[in-house]
Amino acid sequence: MTTVSARAPGKINPVLRVGPRNETGYHELFTVFQALELWETVTVENADAYRVTLEGDLPLDQVPLDESNIVVQAAVALAEAIGHDGAAAFHIHKNIPVGGGMGGGSADAAAALVALNELWGNQADTHTLHTIAAGVGADVPFALHGGSALGRGNGSSLEALNSSEFFWVLLPIDHHLSTPEVYARFDALTGGDVEELPNELPPQLTEALTAGDAETLAVFLENDLGPMAADLYPPLISGLMDSEMGGALRTMVSGSGPTLVALTRDASHQADLVQTLNDKGHRPIPTVSTPRGAHLV
């Protein structure tokens, strides 16, 4: 075959607790990931040099087209791991808001790894791909695996969680927040004095995930980076208020922001919230959770 395509899901973090910065420079995390039916698609083919092209109905000016793009970093790491001598051209179809705290770049990297591994002869097993993914970016292993998972360490140490389907509404914000900038504000505002991270999830939370109980899950939604994102970009607060006053069970910042995510009870409630937010001038995106991670298409 001359070209291979794969896709990987965006993510949200219904729970994101942030601990102190460790010796590696990362903050220790205790987080729940959930994959969403919002997909990045990456098509690869062999080439004499690494190249990246893009398409998508959203602003793409923040996405690099040179070797600093995460898909090239993933490719270089895979080639080194399997002893492949060659490069690739990538075409990325983006659906996930860029710089929105939803793991779009990580999904690109995960899809690129799956597609390239197929193109280059399936020489890397699942464990090897996970190890490569963790070296490329903290959220890339989750994009490979999908579903729902508890993440520890820098987020790349994963424990799968049973989860039913949940209905979310995304509220993209026309502003770019860099993850390092948000973590820097976290350090500045906390002064390194942060609570000890929990060891386990509350049983009520894991039961709610398994049962698809959105009303109970809403009680446990928590993001330590949310206030930092709102401090850096105060207009987030009006979006939060519009969503919660519009009937969302709970609305929170996704990851490091600035995308907002609202939890709804079911498809009907989701449709009502979408209509309300449309009437308020927002551009909401309805989506649902998915058990799938990166896979060939």
N, C-alpha and C positions, 0 to 999 in steps of 0.2 A: 504494500500500500504506500501511496505517496503522501497522503495527509491523514491525520488522526485528530478527532475532536473529543474533548471531554468537558464536562461542566461540574461546577461545585457550588454549594449553597452559601448564601449570606448567613449571618448569625446575629443573634442578640444575646445579651447577658441578663436574664431575669434576676440573677443575684451576682453582684460584683463587689466583693470586699477586698480592700487593698491594705497590705501590711507594709512594713518598712522596706527600704531599699536594701538588697543584699550585696554580697561582695562581687557578684557578676554585673551589677549595675541595674538589674531588674528589681521591681517590687515583687514581693511575695504576694500571690493572689489566692483567693478562695472564691471560685466563681462557678456559676451554672451557665453552660452554653445551651442554646437551642437553635438548631438549623431551621431556615425558612425556605419556603417555595419562592425564592428569588435567586436566580442562577446567573453565574458568570460562565461564559462558554469560551474555551480557548482551543484554537485549531493550530496544529503544528505541522511543519514539514522540514525536511533536511535542507540545510543551506550552508554556504561557505563562510557565513558570519552571522552572528546573532542580530536579528531585526525584530521590531515590534510595530504592529499597526493596530488601530483601534476603531471601534464603531460603538454607537449607543445613543439613545435619546436622553442624554443628560450631560452636564458640563464635564469635559474630559481634559481641560487644560492643565490640571494638576497631575496628570498621569505621565510619567517620563517615558520616552520612546527609545532611550539608549540603554546601555548595559546596567544602569542603576535600577531598571524595572525589576520587580521581584521575580517575574517569570524567568528572566535571564539568570538571576542568582540561583534559582531553583535548578535550572538546566545545567549550569556549571557544576553545582554540587552533585547532581545525578550522574553527569558524565564522568566526574572524578571517581565517584563511588563504584561505577561499573566498568571503568576503563574505556569509555567510549571516546573516540577521537573524531570530533565533528561538532557542528553547530546546528542551530535551528532558527527558523523564522516563525514568529507567533502572530496570530490574529486574535485579538481579544474583543468579544462582544460583551459590553458592560451593561448590567442592569441594576447594579447596587450603587447607591450614592457614594461618590468619591469623597474620602475624608469624613464619612458620616458615622464612624464608630460601629460599622456593621461587617467588617472583615472582608471587604471587596478585594483588596490586594491579596489577602491570604487565600481567598477562594481562587483567584487567578493562579497563584503559585501551586495550590493543590491540584487544580485542573491540569496545569502544565505538567506536573510530575506524572499524573496518570496517563496523559496523552503521550508524553515523551517516552515513558517506560514501554508503552505499547509499540511506538514507532521504532524504538531501539532494541526490540527483541525481548521484552519482559524479563530483564536480567535482575531486577530488584524485587525482592519479596516484600510482603506487607510491613514487616519489621524494619527493613532497610528504608522503605519509603517514609515510615513514621520518623525514623532517626534523621533522615535528610530534612524532612519537613520541619522538625523541631529546631534544626540548625539554621533554617532560613527565616523563620518567624514564629513567635510564640503561639499565634492563632492558626497556623497552617495545619498542624496535626488534626485539630478539630474539623477544619474544612474537609480534610481527607475522610474523616469517619462519619461526620454528620450526626443526625439524631439529637439526643440530649445527653449531656455529660457534665460531670463535676470536674473542674480543672483546678489543679494545685500548682505550687511552684510558680513558674512564670506563665502558667496556663497550659503548658504543653503536656503535663502529666495528667492523663485523663482516666476517669472512671465512668463507664457507661451508665446512664440512668434510664429506667423504663418511663416512657411518657406517652400519653394519648395525644390527640390532636388539639391544638389551641389556635384561636383566631385572634390575629393581631392587626393593628392598623399602624402603618408607618407614617410619620410626618416629617418629610425631608425639610431641612432648613438651608436656605441659600447663604451659607457661610461655611468656610473651611476652618476646622479646628485640628491642629496637628496633635497626635497622641503625645509626643514628648512635651509639648507645651502644656497640655492638661496635667500630666504627671508632675511637671515642674511647679505648677500652681498648687497641686496637692502637697508637695513637699514644703512650699513656701507657707501655705496656710496652716499646715499641721505642725510644722517645725520638727517633723520626725516623731512626734508624740502621737502614736496611733494605737488603737485597741489591738489586743492579741487576736489573731484570726481563729475562727472556730475550727474544730477538728472534723465535725460531721454536720450534715444538714439536719434540720429539725424533722422528726418523723412525719409531722403534719404536711410538710412541704413535699416530701417524697411521695406520700400518699396522694396528695393533690395532683402531682404530675401523672402518676399512674392512672388515676381515676378520671383525668380530664376535668378536674374541678377548678374552673377558672376563678370563681369567687374566693376560694381559699388561697389559691396561688397568689392572687392580687395582694393579699395581706403580707406576703413575704417578699414582694419585689423590693429590691434594695440595690443602690449603686453609689458607692463612695465617691465616684468621679462626677456624679451628676451636679452637685453644688459647685464643683470646680469649673465645669463647662459653662454653667449659668453665670458664674462670676466673670468668666472671660467673655461671654456673649449674653448679656442680660435679656435680649429679646426672646431667648428660649423660654423664659418664664411665662410670657403671654401665650405661647403655643401650648405649654403645659396646662395653663388655666382654661384655654379654649377647649382642649380635649377633655379634661375632667368635668368641666361644666357641661360639655356636650354629651356626657353620659358614660364615658369610659370607666371600667372598673378601677383602673389605675393607669397612670401615664408616667413614664420615666425616660431619662436620657439613655440612649443605647451606647454602651461602652464608654468611650471617651467623647462621644457626641460628634456633631450636634444633632443628629437624627433623633427624633422622639419616637417612642413606641408605646402604643396603647393596647391594653388587654381588654378583650370583649368576651361576653359569655358564649356566643355561638355565631353562626353565619348571619342570622337575622339582626342581631345586635350590632354586628360588625357593619352591615349595610347601612343601618340607621346612623351610626357614628360617622361613616364615610360621607353620607349626605349632609350631616350637620357641619362637618369640617369643610366640605366643599362650599356650603353656604356662607362660611366665615372667611372664604378666600384662600383656604389652604389647598394643597395638592396631595391629599392622602392616598396611600397605597395599601389596599387590603391584601393580606397574605396569611398563610397558615404554616404551622410547623411541619417539618418533614423528617422521616427517619433516614433519608438517604444522604450520603456524603458524595465525595467526588466520584464520578463514574464516566465511562465512555459513552458517547452518543453517536 
